[in-house]
Amino acid sequence: MDKPVTVAVLGAGNRGRDAYGQFIKEHPGEIKAVAVAEPDESRRELFAGEHDIPGEYRFSSWEELLSEERLADGIIIATLDNMHVEPAIMAMERGYKILLEKPIAPNWKDTVRIARKAKETGSKILVAHVLRYTNFYRELKRLLEERVIGEIRFVDHIENIGFFHFAHSYVRGNWRNTDIAAPIILAKSCHDLDLIYWLLGKKCLELSSRASLEFFTPENQPAGAGDRCLNCPVEQDCPYSACKIYLSENTGWPVSVITTDLSYEGRYRALEEGPYGRCVFKCDNNIPEVQSVCMSFEGNIEVNFALTAFSYEINRTSKFFGTRGEIRADFEEGLIEVYRFGQSGEKRKVTAAAGGHGGGDSGLMEQFIELLRGETRSESDGAGPGRFTTIENSLESHLMAFAAEKARREGKISRLEDWRKVI
C-alpha cells in the first residue's frame, strides 16, 4: 500500500480543522497533516494534538511555516480571504501543490496575480469549489449533457443562505464587511456562479446586477433593545438572537466558530466579549442581504441568479428550462425532477456522500490526494469536461463575481470579454 501523502495546513479554523482536518483524521492511510500554522494558540494546539504534529512543526504564522524548506507534498491554504495571496505565491515558490480555499483572492487584481504565478511556475492548484464534487450536481450535469430536456434556454438559480447563517457570517462574522473580506457575491456565491458555468459548459457574455441592504441596519433595531443579546430585554422575540443560535445544545457549526471552549460557560463568555454576541442591528456590516444577477451566456442562454439572507433553510434550488422539457433541482432534498413535455414527470433522489457540502468536501479532498500522488485521471470521468476545480477552471466564476459587483455598484452592464483580456 502507498504511503499517505503529506500536507501542511495554513489556518486551523472552520475549513482548515473542521472540514479538511476532519477528513484527514478519518483517512490516515491516505493523507497525513505534518505541519500547521495558526495564530490562535488554542486552535493551533487543538489541531496539532489531533494530528500528532511535533512542536517544531507548530507555527504561529504562515510566514514562519513557509520560511522553512518544503515540509510536505502539499499545502492547504484555509486562511481568511484577505490572507490568500502571499501564502499562495510563497507556497508556489516552495514547490507545494496547493488546495486553496475559495475565493482565490478578495479582489480581481490579486486573483489574476495568483493565476499568472501558477502559470509561470507550472504550479498545481485546486480551488475549493466543492459542489462540483457532489453526487447531486454530477448527476444534474449528466442529465444536461444528455440533452434530456433539449437545448437549454433559461436558468433560474437561487442560493438560500439561511437567516441564521447570514446573521452568523455576514452580519456578525468574518465576511460582514468588504473592508476585511470579499463581497458576498464572491465570498459566498462564487460556488453558484461556478456551478452555473460548469453545468452549462458555456461562458457568460454580459451581466447586470442589483443588491440592497435594508434590514440589518441601526434604524431597524427594536425599541429598547440592547447592543448585545445577553443583556437585551427583547431578545426572546428576535429570531437572530445570539443566545438562540449559540447557547443551545448544538456545539457544531456555526457554534464551533465562536470559541474553542464549547462549554456553556465558554460560549457565554464568547458572546460577552466577542463579535458574535452583538445585536444584528448594531454591527459594522455593509454586505447586501439580497442580490440578483441577470446573465447572458453563449448560445443565447439567459440566466437569473439570486441570493437571499431571508430563507428558513440553507439550500440551493435550480430550474433549467429547455426546448423539450424542464428540470427542477433541490440540493438539500437531493431531489431532481425531470419533466419532458408531453410525458409524465420523473423524480430522482440522489444520495449524498459522507462529508460537508453534500459530500463535496470529501470529493475535493479525494481529488487533492490524487493530485499529490501525481495521478492523472481524466477530467471527464463520466461527468463531462472540467469537473476538477483547477485554478484555470475556477477563474471564470471569479470573473463573473467581480464583474457583477462592479455592475451593481455602477448600475451598468458588464461585458465579460473586457475582464478576460487581462488574464
C-alpha positions as CSV (number, residue, x, y, z in Angstrom):
1,M,0.0,0.0,0.0
2,D,1.2,3.5,-0.8
3,K,2.4,5.7,2.0
4,P,0.0,8.5,2.9
5,V,0.6,11.8,1.2
6,T,1.6,14.7,3.5
7,V,0.2,18.2,3.9
8,A,0.8,21.3,5.8
9,V,-2.3,23.3,6.8
10,L,-2.4,27.1,7.0
11,G,-5.4,28.1,9.1
12,A,-7.0,25.7,11.7
13,G,-10.5,27.2,11.8
14,N,-13.8,26.0,10.4
15,R,-12.4,24.9,7.0
16,G,-8.8,24.0,7.9
17,R,-9.7,22.0,11.0
18,D,-13.4,21.1,10.9
19,A,-13.6,20.2,7.2
20,Y,-10.2,19.3,5.8
21,G,-8.7,18.3,9.1
22,Q,-11.6,16.0,9.9
23,F,-11.2,14.3,6.5
24,I,-7.5,13.8,7.2
25,K,-8.3,12.2,10.6
26,E,-10.7,9.8,9.0
27,H,-8.3,8.7,6.2
28,P,-5.0,8.1,8.0
29,G,-3.8,5.6,5.4
30,E,-4.2,8.1,2.6
31,I,-3.2,11.5,3.9
32,K,-1.4,13.0,7.0
33,A,-1.1,16.5,8.3
34,V,2.6,17.1,9.3
35,A,2.6,20.9,10.0
36,V,0.2,23.6,10.9
37,A,0.2,27.4,11.0
38,E,-2.5,29.2,13.1
39,P,-2.2,32.4,15.0
40,D,-4.8,31.4,17.6
41,E,-2.9,29.3,20.1
42,S,-5.8,27.2,21.3
43,R,-6.9,26.3,17.7
44,R,-3.3,25.6,16.8
45,E,-2.8,23.3,19.7
46,L,-6.1,21.5,19.2
47,F,-5.2,20.8,15.5
48,A,-1.7,19.7,16.3
49,G,-2.9,17.4,19.1
50,E,-5.5,15.8,16.8
51,H,-2.8,15.1,14.2
52,D,0.2,14.3,16.4
53,I,2.2,17.2,15.0
54,P,5.5,17.7,16.8
55,G,6.2,21.1,18.5
56,E,8.8,22.2,15.9
57,Y,6.1,22.0,13.2
58,R,3.5,24.1,15.0
59,F,3.8,27.6,13.7
60,S,2.0,30.8,14.8
61,S,2.0,32.3,11.4
62,W,2.1,31.2,7.7
63,E,5.2,33.3,7.3
64,E,7.1,31.0,9.8
65,L,5.9,27.8,8.1
66,L,6.7,28.9,4.6
67,S,10.1,30.3,5.6
68,E,11.1,26.6,6.1
69,E,12.1,24.3,3.2
70,R,9.1,22.4,1.8
71,L,7.7,20.3,4.7
72,A,5.1,18.3,2.9
73,D,3.8,17.1,-0.5
74,G,1.1,19.7,-0.5
75,I,-0.3,22.6,1.4
76,I,-3.9,23.6,2.3
77,I,-4.5,27.3,2.4
78,A,-7.5,27.9,4.6
79,T,-6.7,31.4,5.9
80,L,-9.1,34.3,5.8
81,D,-10.0,35.7,2.4
82,N,-7.5,38.6,2.6
83,M,-4.7,36.3,3.6
84,H,-4.6,34.1,0.5
85,V,-2.3,35.9,-1.9
86,E,1.1,36.0,-0.3
87,P,0.9,32.5,1.2
88,A,-0.2,31.1,-2.2
89,I,2.6,32.8,-4.0
90,M,5.2,31.7,-1.5
91,A,3.9,28.2,-1.5
92,M,4.2,28.0,-5.3
93,E,7.8,29.2,-5.0
94,R,8.4,26.5,-2.4
95,G,7.1,23.9,-4.8
96,Y,4.0,22.9,-3.0
97,K,0.9,21.5,-4.7
98,I,-2.0,23.6,-3.3
99,L,-5.6,23.3,-2.2
100,L,-6.7,26.9,-2.0
101,E,-9.9,27.8,-0.1
102,K,-12.3,29.9,-2.2
103,P,-12.2,32.7,-3.1
104,I,-8.8,32.7,-4.8
105,A,-8.4,36.3,-3.6
106,P,-10.8,39.0,-2.5
107,N,-10.1,41.3,-5.5
108,W,-9.6,40.8,-9.2
109,K,-6.0,42.2,-9.3
110,D,-4.8,39.6,-6.8
111,T,-6.8,36.8,-8.3
112,V,-5.0,37.5,-11.6
113,R,-1.7,37.7,-9.8
114,I,-2.1,34.2,-8.4
115,A,-3.3,32.8,-11.7
116,R,-0.3,34.2,-13.5
117,K,2.1,33.0,-10.9
118,A,0.6,29.5,-11.2
119,K,1.1,29.6,-15.0
120,E,4.6,30.9,-14.6
121,T,5.7,28.3,-12.1
122,G,3.6,25.4,-13.5
123,S,2.0,25.0,-10.1
124,K,-0.9,22.7,-9.5
125,I,-3.7,24.4,-7.6
126,L,-7.2,23.1,-6.7
127,V,-9.7,25.7,-5.7
128,A,-12.3,24.7,-3.1
129,H,-15.4,24.8,-5.4
130,V,-16.6,21.7,-3.6
131,L,-20.1,21.5,-5.1
132,R,-18.7,20.2,-8.4
133,Y,-17.6,17.1,-6.5
134,T,-21.1,16.2,-5.1
135,N,-23.1,13.2,-6.4
136,F,-26.0,15.6,-6.8
137,Y,-24.5,18.1,-9.2
138,R,-22.6,15.4,-11.1
139,E,-26.0,13.7,-11.8
140,L,-27.5,17.1,-12.8
141,K,-24.5,17.7,-15.1
142,R,-25.0,14.3,-16.7
143,L,-28.7,14.9,-17.4
144,L,-28.0,18.3,-19.0
145,E,-25.2,16.8,-21.2
146,E,-27.5,14.1,-22.4
147,R,-30.0,16.8,-23.5
148,V,-32.9,15.1,-21.7
149,I,-34.8,18.4,-21.9
150,G,-33.4,19.5,-25.2
151,E,-31.4,22.8,-25.6
152,I,-31.3,25.0,-22.5
153,R,-32.9,28.4,-23.0
154,F,-33.3,29.7,-19.5
155,V,-32.0,29.0,-16.0
156,D,-33.2,30.2,-12.6
157,H,-30.9,29.5,-9.6
158,I,-31.4,30.7,-6.1
159,E,-29.0,30.5,-3.1
160,N,-31.0,30.4,0.1
161,I,-28.3,31.4,2.6
162,G,-30.5,30.8,5.7
163,F,-31.5,33.5,8.2
164,F,-29.1,32.4,11.0
165,H,-26.2,31.6,8.6
166,F,-26.4,35.1,7.2
167,A,-26.5,36.6,10.7
168,H,-23.6,34.5,11.7
169,S,-21.3,35.0,8.7
170,Y,-22.4,38.2,7.0
171,V,-23.7,40.4,9.9
172,R,-21.6,39.4,12.9
173,G,-18.9,37.3,11.4
174,N,-15.7,37.3,9.2
175,W,-17.5,38.2,6.0
176,R,-19.6,41.1,7.3
177,N,-17.7,44.0,5.7
178,T,-15.9,44.4,2.4
179,D,-13.1,46.3,4.2
180,I,-12.0,43.0,5.6
181,A,-13.4,40.4,3.2
182,A,-14.5,39.7,-0.3
183,P,-18.0,40.9,-1.4
184,I,-20.7,38.3,-0.8
185,I,-21.2,37.6,-4.5
186,L,-17.7,36.3,-4.5
187,A,-17.2,35.0,-0.9
188,K,-20.4,33.1,-0.8
189,S,-21.8,32.8,-4.3
190,C,-18.7,32.0,-6.4
191,H,-19.9,28.4,-5.6
192,D,-23.1,29.2,-7.5
193,L,-21.5,31.1,-10.4
194,D,-19.0,28.2,-10.8
195,L,-21.9,25.7,-10.8
196,I,-23.8,27.6,-13.5
197,Y,-20.7,28.0,-15.7
198,W,-19.8,24.3,-15.3
199,L,-23.3,22.9,-15.7
200,L,-23.9,24.8,-18.9
201,G,-20.4,24.3,-20.2
202,K,-20.6,27.8,-21.7
203,K,-19.2,31.2,-20.8
204,C,-21.1,34.3,-19.6
205,L,-21.0,37.2,-22.2
206,E,-22.5,40.0,-20.2
207,L,-24.4,40.7,-17.0
208,S,-26.1,43.2,-14.8
209,S,-26.8,43.1,-11.0
210,R,-28.8,44.7,-8.3
211,A,-28.5,44.4,-4.5
212,S,-29.6,46.0,-1.3
213,L,-29.0,46.2,2.5
214,E,-32.3,47.3,4.1
215,F,-32.9,45.3,7.3
216,F,-29.7,44.8,9.3
217,T,-29.2,48.4,10.0
218,P,-29.2,50.6,13.2
219,E,-32.5,52.2,12.1
220,N,-34.3,48.8,12.4
221,Q,-33.1,48.0,16.0
222,P,-36.3,47.4,18.1
223,A,-37.1,49.9,20.7
224,G,-35.5,49.1,24.0
225,A,-33.1,46.5,22.5
226,G,-29.6,46.1,23.9
227,D,-26.4,46.2,21.9
228,R,-25.6,42.7,23.0
229,C,-28.1,39.8,23.1
230,L,-27.1,38.7,26.6
231,N,-28.5,41.9,28.1
232,C,-31.3,42.6,25.7
233,P,-34.8,42.8,27.1
234,V,-36.4,41.9,23.7
235,E,-34.0,39.1,22.8
236,Q,-36.7,36.4,23.2
237,D,-38.7,37.8,20.4
238,C,-35.8,38.0,18.0
239,P,-35.0,35.1,15.6
240,Y,-31.5,36.4,15.2
241,S,-30.7,36.2,18.9
242,A,-27.2,35.1,19.6
243,C,-28.5,33.3,22.6
244,K,-30.7,31.1,20.5
245,I,-28.0,30.5,17.9
246,Y,-25.0,29.8,20.2
247,L,-26.3,28.7,23.6
248,S,-28.4,25.7,22.6
249,E,-27.4,22.1,22.7
250,N,-25.7,22.3,19.3
251,T,-21.9,22.8,19.6
252,G,-21.1,22.1,15.9
253,W,-21.1,24.7,13.2
254,P,-21.7,27.6,13.5
255,V,-21.2,27.4,17.3
256,S,-17.8,25.9,16.9
257,V,-16.6,29.1,15.1
258,I,-17.0,31.4,18.0
259,T,-14.7,29.7,20.5
260,T,-12.6,26.6,21.2
261,D,-14.2,26.3,24.6
262,L,-17.6,24.8,23.8
263,S,-18.8,24.5,27.3
264,Y,-21.8,26.7,28.1
265,E,-19.6,28.9,30.1
266,G,-17.1,29.2,27.3
267,R,-19.8,30.1,24.7
268,Y,-21.4,32.6,27.1
269,R,-18.1,34.3,27.6
270,A,-17.5,34.5,23.8
271,L,-20.9,36.2,23.5
272,E,-20.0,38.7,26.3
273,E,-16.6,39.6,24.8
274,G,-16.6,38.7,21.1
275,P,-18.3,39.9,17.9
276,Y,-20.9,37.1,17.8
277,G,-22.8,38.4,20.8
278,R,-23.6,41.7,19.2
279,C,-27.1,42.8,18.2
280,V,-27.5,42.2,14.4
281,F,-28.8,45.8,14.1
282,K,-25.7,47.3,15.7
283,C,-22.8,45.7,13.8
284,D,-20.3,47.1,11.3
285,N,-21.8,45.2,8.3
286,N,-22.1,46.5,4.8
287,I,-23.0,43.3,2.9
288,P,-26.2,43.2,0.8
289,E,-28.9,40.9,2.1
290,V,-30.3,40.2,-1.3
291,Q,-28.6,40.3,-4.7
292,S,-29.7,39.3,-8.2
293,V,-27.6,38.9,-11.3
294,C,-29.0,38.7,-14.8
295,M,-26.6,37.0,-17.2
296,S,-26.4,36.2,-20.9
297,F,-24.4,33.1,-21.9
298,E,-23.1,31.7,-25.1
299,G,-25.8,30.1,-27.1
300,N,-28.3,32.8,-26.2
301,I,-29.0,31.2,-22.8
302,E,-30.4,33.6,-20.2
303,V,-29.7,33.0,-16.5
304,N,-31.1,34.6,-13.4
305,F,-29.2,34.1,-10.2
306,A,-30.3,35.4,-6.8
307,L,-29.0,35.1,-3.2
308,T,-31.1,35.9,-0.2
309,A,-30.5,36.2,3.6
310,F,-34.1,35.6,4.3
311,S,-34.7,31.9,4.0
312,Y,-35.8,29.3,6.5
313,E,-33.4,26.7,5.2
314,I,-29.9,26.7,3.8
315,N,-30.3,25.4,0.3
316,R,-29.8,25.8,-3.4
317,T,-32.6,25.4,-5.9
318,S,-32.3,25.4,-9.6
319,K,-34.7,25.3,-12.6
320,F,-33.5,24.6,-16.1
321,F,-35.9,25.3,-18.9
322,G,-35.2,23.5,-22.2
323,T,-36.8,23.2,-25.6
324,R,-38.1,19.7,-24.8
325,G,-38.7,19.9,-21.0
326,E,-37.8,21.3,-17.6
327,I,-35.6,20.2,-14.7
328,R,-36.1,21.2,-11.1
329,A,-33.3,20.6,-8.7
330,D,-33.3,20.8,-4.9
331,F,-29.9,20.3,-3.4
332,E,-30.9,20.0,0.2
333,E,-33.5,17.4,-0.6
334,G,-31.2,15.6,-3.0
335,L,-34.2,15.7,-5.5
336,I,-34.0,16.2,-9.2
337,E,-37.3,16.3,-11.1
338,V,-37.4,15.8,-14.9
339,Y,-40.5,16.9,-16.8
340,R,-40.3,16.1,-20.5
341,F,-43.0,17.9,-22.5
342,G,-46.0,15.7,-23.2
343,Q,-44.8,13.0,-20.8
344,S,-45.2,12.2,-17.1
345,G,-42.7,13.7,-14.7
346,E,-39.8,11.7,-13.2
347,K,-38.3,12.2,-9.7
348,R,-34.8,11.1,-8.9
349,K,-33.4,11.0,-5.4
350,V,-29.6,11.4,-5.3
351,T,-27.8,10.1,-2.2
352,A,-25.1,12.4,-0.8
353,A,-21.7,11.0,0.0
354,A,-20.3,11.5,3.5
355,G,-18.9,14.9,4.5
356,G,-19.8,18.5,4.4
357,H,-21.4,20.3,1.5
358,G,-23.3,17.2,0.5
359,G,-20.1,15.2,0.2
360,G,-18.3,17.8,-1.8
361,D,-15.7,18.4,0.9
362,S,-14.7,14.7,0.8
363,G,-14.8,14.7,-3.0
364,L,-12.4,17.6,-3.2
365,M,-10.0,16.1,-0.7
366,E,-10.0,12.8,-2.6
367,Q,-9.1,14.7,-5.8
368,F,-6.4,16.6,-3.9
369,I,-4.9,13.3,-2.8
370,E,-4.8,12.2,-6.4
371,L,-3.1,15.4,-7.3
372,L,-0.5,14.9,-4.6
373,R,0.2,11.4,-5.8
374,G,0.7,12.6,-9.4
375,E,-2.3,10.6,-10.7
376,T,-3.8,11.9,-13.9
377,R,-7.3,10.6,-14.0
378,S,-9.3,12.0,-16.9
379,E,-11.3,15.1,-16.0
380,S,-14.3,13.7,-17.8
381,D,-14.8,10.7,-15.5
382,G,-18.4,10.3,-16.7
383,A,-19.3,13.9,-15.7
384,G,-18.2,16.0,-18.6
385,P,-15.1,18.1,-19.2
386,G,-13.9,20.5,-16.5
387,R,-15.2,18.6,-13.4
388,F,-12.0,19.3,-11.5
389,T,-11.6,22.7,-10.0
390,T,-8.2,23.7,-11.1
391,I,-7.3,27.3,-10.9
392,E,-7.8,27.6,-14.6
393,N,-11.3,26.2,-14.4
394,S,-12.1,28.3,-11.3
395,L,-11.2,31.7,-12.8
396,E,-14.5,32.0,-14.7
397,S,-16.6,32.1,-11.5
398,H,-14.4,34.8,-10.0
399,L,-14.5,36.9,-13.2
400,M,-18.3,36.8,-13.1
401,A,-18.4,37.7,-9.4
402,F,-16.2,40.7,-9.8
403,A,-18.0,41.9,-12.9
404,A,-21.3,41.5,-11.1
405,E,-20.0,43.5,-8.1
406,K,-18.8,46.3,-10.4
407,A,-22.1,46.2,-12.3
408,R,-24.3,46.5,-9.2
409,R,-22.1,49.4,-7.8
410,E,-22.1,51.4,-11.0
411,G,-25.6,50.4,-12.3
412,K,-24.2,49.3,-15.6
413,I,-23.9,46.2,-17.8
414,S,-20.6,44.4,-17.5
415,R,-19.2,42.7,-20.6
416,L,-17.1,39.8,-19.6
417,E,-14.7,39.8,-22.5
418,D,-13.2,43.0,-21.2
419,W,-12.3,41.2,-18.0
420,R,-10.9,38.1,-19.7
421,K,-8.4,40.2,-21.7
422,V,-6.3,40.8,-18.5
423,I,-5.8,37.2,-17.6
